[in-house]
Amino acid sequence: MGAKKRIGILTSGGDCAGLNPVIRAVVHCAVGTYNWEVLGIHQATMGLMASPPKFTPMNVGDVDALLTAGGTILGTTNKGNPFAYPMPDGTLRDRSEDIISGYHQLGLDAIIGIGGDGSAAILRKLAQQGSWNLVAIPKTIDNDVGVTERSIGFDTAVNVATDALDRLHFTAASHSRVIILEVMGRDAGHIALNAGIAGGADIILIPEIPYTLKNICKKISDRQAAGKTYSLVIVAEAVRTETGEQVINKNAMGQNLLGGIGQYLADRIFACSGAETRVTVLGHLQRGGTPSPLDRLLGTAFGVAAVELIANEQYDRMVTWQNREIVSVPIQAAIAQYRTVDLQDALVKTARQIGICLGD
Ligand code: F6P
């Protein structure tokens, strides 16, 4: 079975459903099966940056209720690149050595980092600089981590967006309206495409496929001519205006947040079709809530696979899902390119063949 190990686990980047099932599986496998120690690091790399490091020793009894719990009990952050960390005086400082030292102070033999491509890149840089043994697990509702067909959180987000379309269907039909559902997806349209097909959208707009308002309005007027007085549109937040601008809101903290393409489209659809339009922005509902069965399964399998990599001392690797198998790849290969919707994908073809308008 090899020497007893002490491993750390952290969740990094935006949260999503399925992180807690990963933590539960890691603890069950590492502590329950291998009799190792697991330290849960608080709030991503912030827990290692703190002096003393902030962590919780985790035992099997601590993870009892985690399978169905949304979010992450360890906390997370998607702000504050440690290599240019915003200090209270407004300056940016390289805090990487503080984080690296946290790992060594805790006497860790390895660390499991659960994150998207941005987090994986930062953790890998820290691991290389600080001689850490790192294993990564992909998570993001956007499902855009390269190489893996599925990341933790995506399935739950698709379920939430599909449920929203199911509900909007009835109210759109009752009022003869066009209802636009704006979903997340910072760089890719996987949520919109999957939920759009599953939830019966008439029009699906994703950043990978340029649209024209003329095509969208034609689809709506064709439906009207066929006696369908309502239409459902799903749009990914990263879809740009017809002239190619990103739609962004700046909040009071000075952050640029994607959002508003739904309203942009609604105004123009009203102008061309005369149909009353409404917009629902689903936002962070897609990240919260109980993980779907698939995210629980994937999270459990990824957690176990990550512990197995450490048991075999295979580091600098990410666990991935490919052709119904858990396969590990070098982290560098997984983050080299993010995964957008492939225009030859079976789902793109499926959507077109049942008459869904993709805007092009
Ligand atoms: O990358 C995941 C994601 O949920 C995106 O879809 C979205 O644009 C972003 O995070 C929102 O991040 P925040 O938590 O900062 O609002």
Residues whose N, C-alpha, C, O or C-beta is under 5 A from the ligand:
A	BS01	F6P	G14 D142 M184 G185 R186
